[in-house]
Amino acid sequence: MRSPRGNNHHRNGRESSAGESETMMGSRDRLVSLLFALLLARVAEAGPTAAATAAGSRYLTTDERWMKQRLDHFSPTDYRRFKQRYFEFLDYHRAPGGPIFLRICGESACGGIPNDYLAVLAKKFGAAVVTPEHRYYGKSSPFRRLTTGNLRFLSSKQALFDLAVFRQYYQESLNARYNRTGFDNPWFVIGVSYSGALSAWFRLKFPHLTCGSLASSGVVRAVYNYTDFDKQVGESAGPECKAALQETTRLVEQQLLSDSRSVKTLFGAQTLKNDDFLYLLADAAAEAFQYGHPDAVCTPLVNAKKNGKNLVDTFAQIVRVFYVKEMETPVSSYDQEYLKKTTPDDSSSRLWWFQVCSEVAYFQVAPETDSVRSARINARYHLDLCRNVFGEGVYPDVVMTNLYYGGTRIAASKIVFTNGSQDPWRHASKQQSSKDMPSYLIKCRNCGHGTDLRGCPQSPFRIEGDSSNCSSPAAVNTVRDQIAGHIDLWLSQCQISKNQQCQVMASWGSNNSSDFMGVVTASYSLFGWGVNGDLQILR
């Protein structure tokens, strides 16, 4: 956890052109040829939508759209706005009344709508997919300079109101597109990791705006001393690999005392201070299990230990090739001097650390005994980083965060929580089911962060969340079936509730206008939707 354009108007335009061509040509054969050519053109013009999906693209779409978002939702006198980027994908939408899946983009730049398992769900339910970029990240930053003062509007609370405003904005734009007023499509919210927590919190705070939520690896519990993270790394590694990792950590610590520059150069991290370097090594090991790559770390380390080879050299090769190159992790993201820059090339690390330091903590500290990471990665290290990077006064009040959202005792409904058995983040999620909030643990050797949507392992990208490389595809697919069942049920209940509300309005209207009921019935005949494709028509 570090982290199309709708075709409906264009299709209408092309259909009009086809009609005009028919009038001009007056030839059936030529018309068939023209329509066939237009069909091919439509596929080509779809670009990053249908054509890209068929070709196995990483994204359903990368076409950018924009809206104006309020900077401070909690000030009645601050009317400043900023441009927020979002994406939409309508190829599977059962227009005009089908559901809308709101895929939340989290703590990184949002390059488009991923073609993961959500694409399968959208196709199944005839859903549109929309994704707004999180404030401050990517191209949705209100400020050019990310000073600590300018970051005061970066919080989960502001982000939730962004989602609510976006939902209203997009629903109204969809209504305008279909020349209707007051209609409300059924919405369902989805997120992974931090955005999984946002998904759950959105259902908690705005239950009237979504039929339900999927919180995949949703870290809803803010944690100050998150020792369970390192404990899970050791458990996921297994006895042999854990012992090899612990010995490697001890050897590196010893070499830092005698010749720190040489050992850091071996890892390609000579610019880092010692404690930041140790944090890099801890993350490199942890993310192998987090993202479903246990063999990338364990196989070479265990073999090196058995064969009497140098463990530090072996781990350095793992970090350089697997973590830095293949996982595309810049060493600079661990450099506190780089994190202090207010106009960095990649702002995601500074932004996420601000959220960590001001709201949720998740301090991945070493347990008092039997830790995999260095004992120097403690609470003091994290607090010093927060103070050094952002100045005095930035502190994560996790008690207030959990009081506001409820932590794992979140008092909401119709949220499905999922976690991978090997994911160190699962201990900050809701792992016990409660009324109307089922929780599923996907158990397999390489089931990690967001496996239900992303598949495993997660590098390279798995088109449609392909589960065939998971050590137990059946475990993943079983939970996916359960997710689909909950979405089906909650969307159905949502539609029934909307119908009942309209029946009450219609009953009231019948006493005021003989035509009122007919209008309501006609509206639901035209726009109604059911999860099995059936129209929900009032009688």
N, C-alpha and C positions, 0 to 999 in steps of 0.2 A: 504494500500500500504506500506508494510514494507519490499512485495513479495508478434530399433531392427535391430537389425541386419537385413540387407536385406537377403531375403531368396532365391534370384535368383540363386546365385552361388551354394548354397546347393541343391536346387532343380535340377539343371542341373546335379550335381554329383550323386544324387540318381537316376535320370532317366537313366544315363549311367549304374549304377549298375544293374538296373532292366533289361536293355537290355542284359547285360552280363549274368545275371541269366537265362534269357530266352534261350540263346544259350546253356548254360550248362545243363539245366534241360530238355529241349525239351518236356515239357508236358504242355498242355494248362491249365489243372485244377490246377496244381501246380503253374503255372505262375499267375493265377488269385488270388490264395491264397497269393502268395508272394506280389503281388501288393497291395492287401488289407492290408496286414501286414505293408507294407511300408507306405501306406496312414495313418494308425494309428500312425506309428512312426513319420511321418512328423508332425502330430498334436501335438504329445508329445514333439518333438524337438522344435516346434515353441515357446514353453515355454511362455515368456512374450509377445508374439505377438498375433496370432490368438486365441490360446487356452485361454490366460489370458483375452482377450477381451470378448470372449464368456462367461467366468466365471464371468465377471463383475469386472475386476481389475481396480484399480485406475489409472494405467499407461498402455498405449499401449505397451510400452517397457521401460526397464531400462538397456538395454545392452549398455555399454559405448564404444564409439569410440573416436579417438584422431587425432588431426592435430597440426602442428606447426604454431603458430601465431606470427606475428611481434609485438614486444613490443611497439615501437614508430613509428606510421605510418607517422609522420610529420618530421622525421629526416632522411636526405639522407645518413647519415654516421653511424647511429645506426642499426646494423644488428642483434641485440639480438632477440631471439625467446623464446616463452614459449609454453607449451603444453595446448591446449584448448580442453575441453571435448565436445562431441556432441552426439546426438542420432538420429537414423533414423528408420522409420517405413514404410515398403513397401508393407504390406499385401493388401492394397486397390489400389496400383498403377497400372494404366493402362499402363503398360510398353510396349515399352520403351519411348514413346513420351508424356505420360500424365503429368499433371502439378505437380509442387513441391510447397508444402505449407511450408514456412519458419516460424516456430513458435519461436518467440524470448523469451528466458528465461531472466527474469529481475533481480531484486535486492535481490536474494537469491540463495542458492545452488540449482542446477537443478538435481532432482533425476530421471528424465525420461521425457517421453512425456505424458502429462495428457490425460486420456480417457474422455475428456469433449466434448462439442458440436462440437469441431473441428474434432473429429473422425467421426461424422455424415457427416460433410461437405466433409471430405476426401473421404469417401465412395461414396458420391453423385457424386463427380467430378473425381473419379478415381485418386486421388492425393497421392503422397508420402508425408510424413511429416518428416521434419528434424528440430532439435532444438539444436543450439549451446549454451553452457553455457556462461554467461556474464563474461568478464575478471575480475579477482580477486575473484569472488564468487565461493563457492564450491571447486572443485578440479582444477579450472582453474586459480590459482593464480601464477603470475610470481615470487613472493617473499615469503619466509617463514615468514619474519618479516614485519608486516604491519605498518612500521614507516610512519610518514607524508611524509618524503622524498620519500619513496618507493611508496607512493600512487599517485605520480604526474602523472602517466600514466592512472589513473582511471578517465575517463570522458565519457560523451555521444558521443563526437566527435571521440574518439579512438574506442569506441564500435561500432559506425556506420561503420568505416573502417574495423573492425573485421568482421562484417556481409558481407560487400562487398567481402573481401578476402575469407571468408568461402563459399560464393555463387559461386565464381569462382572455388575454390578448389573442391567443391562437384559436380559441373557440369562437370568438367574435369574427376573426378573419375567415375561419372556415364557414361560418354562417353567411358572411358576405359573399363568399365564393359560390355558395349554393343558393343565393338570393332568398334567405330565410332569416327570421329573427327569433330570439328567445330559445332556440333549440340547444340542448346540451347532450353531446355525445357521451357515452360511458368512457371514463378514463381509468387507466391503471398505471401505477408508478413503479418503476424498476430501477434498482441501483446495485452497484457492487462496491464493497469495502466502505470507505467513507461515504460515498454516494449511496451505498446500501443503508447506512445509518440515516442519511437524509431522506431516503425513501420511507423508512419506518417513521421518522419524525414528522414527515409531511402528512402521513395518514393520521398520526396522533394529533397534530395541530390543525389540520384542515380536512377532517373526515368527510365533509360535504363536497369536497372537490375531487375525490378519487374513490372508486369502488373497492380498491384494495391496493396492497403494495407487496412487492417482492424485495426482501432485504437479503441479498446474496452476500455472505460474509460481512453482514452489517455490523459494524463496530459501535453499538449503541451505548456501551459503558465506557465512560471516560475513566482512565486509570492513571494514578500518579506513579507508583512503583510497580511497573508491569513485569514482575519476575516470571509470571507464567509463560511469557513469550520465550524466554531462553530455556525454560524447562521443557516446553513443547519441542523446541529445536533438538534437544538431547533425546527426547522420546522418539521423535520422527527419525532421527539418525540411526537409532539402534545402538546396542552396547559397543560393537567394534568401531563403528564410525565415530560415535560420540567420544570414545577414548582417544582416537586419532586426532580429532578436532581439539580436544582439551590439551593433548601433548603439544600440538602445533601452536596453540595459544601461549603455552608456557615458554616454548623455545623462542617465539617471536619476542615476548616480553624480555627475555634474557638478552637477546641480541640488540634490543633497543637500548639497553643499559650500556652495552659495550661499543656498539657502532650503529647508531640509529639510522644514519644516512644510507649506509650500504644496504641494510635490510629493507628500508622503504623504497630504495631504488629498484631492488629486486622485484617489487610489486608494481613498479611504475607509479609510485605515490610519494616521491621524495619531497614534494612541496607541502605535504601535510605535517601538522604537528603530531606528536606521538599519540595523544589520546584520540584525536580525530582519525588517525591511521588505524588504531585498534577498533574504532567504531566501523570503519570501512570493512575490515576483515570479519567482524561479527555479522554485518549485513550480508556480505558475500555468501557466508555459510547459510544464514537463515533463509535467504530468498531462494536458495536451491530447493528447500522443502516447501516454502510458501507457494512457489509456482510450479511444483510438480517435477523437479529435476533432481531427485535424490542421488542418482547415479553419477551426475556430473561432478559431485563433490566426494561422495563416499567411495566409489569404486577406485579412483586413483589414489586416494589417501590410504584406504585400507590395504591396497596392494603395496604401496610404498612402505607402510609400516611392517608388513609381513616380510618384505624382501630387503629390509634394512636400508632403504633409500632415504634421502634427505626429505623430511616432511615439510620443511619450510619452502624448499625449492618446488616441491610438488604443489603445495597450496598456492604459491606465487603464480605458477602456471595456470591454475584453476581461476584465480582472481583475474588475471590479465585476459585470458581467452574467454572464459565463460561469463564472468560477471561484468567486466568492463566492455568487452567487444560484443559478445553475443546478446547479452541482456541490455546493452547500450546504456551503461551506467557511467556517467562522467565522474572521474575522480574529483573534479573541482566541486561537485555537490557536497563533498565532505570538508571542504576548506572553509573555515569560518571567515577568513578574510574575503573570500568570494561571496559567501552568504551575506556579508555586510553591504555589498554593492547594491545601490538603489536603482541601477539601470543595467542589470545583468543580461547576458545573451539568453540565458534560460532562467526565467523567473520562478519556475514551479517550486524549486527547492526552498528558496527564501519564503515564498508564500505559504507553503505547507508548514515550514518550521514556525512561522508566525501563528498559524492556527494551533499547532501543537503547544507552543509556548503561552498562548493566551486563553486557551479554552479546554482542550481535551487531554493534554499531556501524552499519554501512551509512552511514558518514559521506559524504554526497553533496558532496564537495569539488570545487572548480574545478580542472581540469587546469592545468598550468603555462603552457601556450600554447593559443591558439585556443578558449578556453572561451566558452560561452554565458552562464553565470551569472557573477556578480561574483566577482572573485578574493578578495574579502573573506570569501566563504563557504569557509573552509579548515578544516583539522583543529583549529586553535586556537579557531575560533569554536565548533565542536561541543564541545570539551573544556570551554571556559568555560561553555557552556550547561549541561552536565552538572553542573559544580561549583556553578553559581549556583542551579540548580533543586533539586538533591538533596543538596548539601553535599559535603564532602571524602570521599574513599574510594570513590566510585562510578565505576568505570572498566570499559570493555568489553575483556575479555581475549579477543580474537578468536582468538588462537593456541590457547588452551585449548578454546574453543568448537569450533573446527575439528578439534582433536585428538579431542574427545569424539564428534563426529558424523561426521567424515571429510571435511566440505566436499563438493566435487565428486567426491572419490574415495570416496564413501560405499560401504562394503562390504556391500551388501544385495542383495536379489533381488526380482523381481516388483513393481517400481515403474515406472510410466510417467510420464515427465516431458514437459511440454508448455510451449511459450513462444510468444509473439507476436513477430513480427519487428521491430515498432516499439517494443517495451516496453523502457524503460531498465533495468528490473529483471532482464532475462534474463541479464545477465552475472554475476549472483549465483546463478544456477541451474545445473543440470547440463545442458549443451547437447550433449554427446557421448554416443552410445549405448554401452553396454557389456553384458556378458552378463546376460541377464534384466532389464535396465534400459534399455528403449528411450527415446530422447529425440526429440521431434518439434518442428520449428520451423514455425509457421504463417505463411506469407509472404503478406502483403497490405498495402496502403497504410495501412489503419486497424486492423490486427491488433495488439492490445496485451495488457494484463494480464488473464489468465484468459479470453481470447477463446473457448477451446474450450468453456467452460461458460456464459459470459455473452453471447456474440455481440458485435456491434460496430455502431455505437459503443455505449457502455454507459450513456449517459444520453440519453433516458429508458430505464427498465428494459426489457430485451428478454424477453418471455414465452417460456419454454422455450429461452432462448438463441438466439433467431431470428438466423440468419446472413445473411438476405437483404440487409441493408444493409452487409455487409462488402464491400470492393472486390473480393474474390474468394471468394464463398461456397463454391466448389468446394474451395479450399484448406482452409477450415475443416471442411467436411463430410468431406473425405478423412481428416483427422486424427481426427475424431470416430469414423469407421468403424474406424480402427486402435485407438482406445481401447476401443471396444466389443469388438473382437476379443480384446484382451488380457484384459479382464474376463471374457469368456466362457471363454477358455482357463484362466485361473488359478482361476476358480470351479470349473470342471470338475475340474482337478487336485486342488483342495482337497477336493472331494467324494470323489474316488477314494481319496485318502489316508485320509479318515475311514472309508470303507468297508473299506479294507484293515486298519485298526486294529481295527475291529469283527469282521472275519473272524478275526483272531488271537485276540481275546477269545472269539469263539464257538468256535474250535477248542479253546481251553483249557477252555471251559465244557462242551464235549461230553464231556470226560473226567470231569467232576464232576457233571453233571446232564443227563439226556436231554432235558430241556425247554429248556435254555439257548439252543440254536441257534434253536429255534422262537420264543423271545421276542425275540431279536435281529432275526431276519428279519421278524417281525411289526412290530417298532418301525420298521425302515427302510421297510417297506411303507407304514406310516402317515405317517412324517415325512420320508422321503427326498425329495431334490430334485435336478433336473438342469437345466442352463442352457437346454435346449430343451423343458423342461416334462415330461421323462420321469422317472419314479420310478426311483431307484437301489435295486433290491431285491437283497438278498443271496441267492445260490443255494447 
